[in-house]
Amino acid sequence: MKKSTFITSVAFALVMVFTTSLSAQEFSNLDKSPMDAAAFPSDYKDANKSIKVVYSRPQLNNRSLDKLAPNDKVWRTGANEAVEITFYKDTNFGGKMIKKGTYSLFTIPGDKAWTIIINKDLNTWGAYFYKEENDVARVTTPVNIADESLEAFSISFDDDANMHMGWGKVRVSVPTSSK
């Protein structure tokens, strides 16, 4: 009885060793434009958020901004899927009242101003399926040029709830406030 238990245990151990190595999971390379999120309030300890933006962060990689986000064309505001912006309360977004909910966020870059678009379509890839008739609001905001260049496209909120976007030396801001 002891001999058969020993043989069974050894056989089981060998099967486990070979099975584990045969079914090892293959992981693809990391995404070159990783997802990120920005929220207001920005403090991670404050769970009572008013706005959250989920987006992907493309890198310049020695490419020009106007090739990646062409002027006067609808851009997905990052990489991969269209950006999702959630308003947890009715919010004044750049002078336009937006009802609480989740929307997509697109932009139309320009040399002097960017148009920020809140759109009701969700789960879209890039701006390929963008439909202007589903816009909820459009806000035009001036472009500022910074001294420092950002390699990765970035979105953040300041302490006054202004949403800032930057890439390369281009910076744009949208003032927000919620009820």
C-alpha positions as CSV (number, residue, x, y, z in Angstrom):
1,M,0.0,0.0,0.0
2,K,2.8,2.4,0.9
3,K,4.6,1.6,-2.3
4,S,1.6,2.4,-4.5
5,T,1.0,5.7,-2.6
6,F,4.7,6.7,-3.1
7,I,4.6,5.8,-6.9
8,T,1.3,7.7,-7.3
9,S,2.8,10.8,-5.5
10,V,5.9,10.7,-7.7
11,A,3.8,10.3,-10.8
12,F,1.5,13.2,-9.8
13,A,4.5,15.4,-9.1
14,L,6.0,14.7,-12.5
15,V,2.7,15.4,-14.2
16,M,2.4,18.7,-12.4
17,V,5.9,19.8,-13.3
18,F,5.4,19.0,-17.0
19,T,1.8,20.4,-17.1
20,T,2.9,23.7,-15.5
21,S,5.6,24.2,-18.0
22,L,3.4,23.3,-20.9
23,S,0.6,25.7,-20.0
24,A,2.6,28.7,-19.0
25,Q,0.8,31.9,-19.9
26,E,2.3,34.0,-22.7
27,F,2.0,37.7,-22.0
28,S,2.2,40.2,-24.8
29,N,4.5,43.2,-24.6
30,L,3.4,46.2,-22.6
31,D,1.1,48.7,-24.4
32,K,3.2,51.5,-25.9
33,S,0.3,54.0,-24.9
34,P,-0.6,52.9,-21.4
35,M,-4.0,53.8,-19.9
36,D,-4.1,56.4,-17.2
37,A,-6.8,58.2,-15.3
38,A,-7.1,61.8,-13.9
39,A,-9.7,62.8,-11.5
40,F,-10.9,65.8,-9.5
41,P,-10.3,66.1,-6.6
42,S,-6.8,64.8,-7.4
43,D,-6.1,63.5,-3.9
44,Y,-6.3,59.7,-4.0
45,K,-7.5,59.8,-0.4
46,D,-10.7,61.7,-1.4
47,A,-13.2,59.2,-2.8
48,N,-15.8,61.8,-3.5
49,K,-14.8,62.5,-7.1
50,S,-16.6,65.1,-9.3
51,I,-14.9,64.2,-12.6
52,K,-12.8,61.2,-13.8
53,V,-11.1,60.9,-17.2
54,V,-9.8,57.5,-18.4
55,Y,-7.4,57.8,-21.4
56,S,-4.3,56.4,-23.0
57,R,-1.0,58.2,-23.1
58,P,0.8,58.1,-26.5
59,Q,4.4,59.1,-26.6
60,L,6.0,61.6,-29.0
61,N,9.0,59.3,-29.7
62,N,10.7,62.0,-31.9
63,R,7.5,62.5,-33.9
64,S,5.8,65.8,-34.4
65,L,2.7,66.6,-32.5
66,D,0.9,67.8,-35.7
67,K,1.4,64.4,-37.3
68,L,-0.1,62.5,-34.3
69,A,-2.9,65.0,-33.5
70,P,-3.4,66.9,-36.8
71,N,-4.8,70.4,-36.7
72,D,-8.4,71.0,-37.7
73,K,-9.3,67.2,-37.5
74,V,-11.2,65.4,-34.8
75,W,-8.7,63.5,-32.6
76,R,-9.4,60.8,-30.0
77,T,-7.5,62.8,-27.3
78,G,-4.9,60.3,-26.6
79,A,-4.4,56.8,-28.1
80,N,-6.4,53.6,-28.6
81,E,-10.1,53.9,-27.5
82,A,-11.8,57.2,-27.3
83,V,-11.3,58.9,-24.0
84,E,-14.1,58.4,-21.4
85,I,-15.0,61.3,-19.1
86,T,-17.4,60.8,-16.2
87,F,-19.2,63.6,-14.5
88,Y,-20.5,62.4,-11.1
89,K,-22.5,65.6,-10.7
90,D,-24.0,68.1,-13.2
91,T,-21.0,70.1,-14.2
92,N,-20.2,73.4,-15.8
93,F,-17.5,72.4,-18.3
94,G,-15.9,75.4,-19.9
95,G,-19.2,77.4,-19.7
96,K,-21.4,74.5,-20.9
97,M,-23.6,72.6,-18.4
98,I,-23.1,68.8,-18.7
99,K,-25.5,66.4,-17.0
100,K,-23.9,63.8,-14.8
101,G,-23.0,60.7,-16.7
102,T,-20.2,59.1,-18.8
103,Y,-19.3,60.5,-22.2
104,S,-16.5,60.3,-24.8
105,L,-14.1,63.2,-25.1
106,F,-12.6,64.3,-28.4
107,T,-10.6,67.3,-29.4
108,I,-9.9,69.3,-32.6
109,P,-6.4,70.6,-32.2
110,G,-5.4,74.0,-33.7
111,D,-2.4,76.3,-33.6
112,K,-4.2,79.0,-31.5
113,A,-7.1,77.1,-29.9
114,W,-8.4,73.6,-29.3
115,T,-12.0,72.6,-29.4
116,I,-12.9,70.1,-26.7
117,I,-15.9,67.9,-27.5
118,I,-18.1,66.0,-25.1
119,N,-20.0,63.3,-27.1
120,K,-22.6,60.8,-25.9
121,D,-21.1,57.8,-27.9
122,L,-19.2,55.3,-25.8
123,N,-17.0,52.3,-26.4
124,T,-15.6,53.7,-29.7
125,W,-12.2,53.0,-31.1
126,G,-10.3,56.2,-31.7
127,A,-12.2,58.9,-33.6
128,Y,-13.0,56.6,-36.6
129,F,-16.6,56.4,-35.7
130,Y,-17.1,59.9,-34.3
131,K,-20.5,61.4,-35.0
132,E,-20.9,65.1,-34.7
133,E,-24.7,64.8,-34.3
134,N,-24.0,63.1,-30.9
135,D,-22.1,66.0,-29.5
136,V,-23.3,67.2,-26.1
137,A,-21.1,70.2,-26.0
138,R,-18.1,71.9,-27.6
139,V,-15.7,74.2,-25.8
140,T,-13.0,76.2,-27.4
141,T,-10.0,77.0,-25.3
142,P,-6.7,78.8,-26.2
143,V,-3.4,77.1,-26.7
144,N,-0.5,78.0,-24.4
145,I,3.1,77.1,-25.2
146,A,5.2,75.9,-22.3
147,D,9.0,76.0,-22.0
148,E,9.1,72.3,-21.0
149,S,8.1,69.5,-23.4
150,L,6.0,66.5,-22.2
151,E,6.9,63.3,-23.9
152,A,3.6,61.5,-23.0
153,F,0.2,63.0,-23.6
154,S,-1.1,64.0,-20.1
155,I,-4.4,65.1,-18.5
156,S,-4.6,66.5,-15.0
157,F,-6.8,68.6,-12.7
158,D,-5.6,71.5,-10.5
159,D,-7.0,72.4,-7.1
160,D,-9.6,74.7,-8.7
161,A,-11.0,71.8,-10.9
162,N,-9.5,73.1,-14.1
163,M,-8.8,70.3,-16.5
164,H,-5.3,70.6,-18.1
165,M,-4.1,68.7,-21.2
166,G,-0.5,68.8,-22.5
167,W,1.7,67.2,-25.0
168,G,4.9,68.4,-26.4
169,K,5.0,72.1,-25.5
170,V,1.2,72.6,-26.1
171,R,-1.0,73.2,-23.1
172,V,-4.8,73.7,-23.0
173,S,-7.1,74.1,-20.0
174,V,-10.8,73.9,-19.4
175,P,-12.4,75.4,-16.3
176,T,-15.0,73.2,-14.6
177,S,-17.2,73.5,-11.6
178,S,-20.0,71.2,-10.3
179,K,-23.2,72.0,-8.5
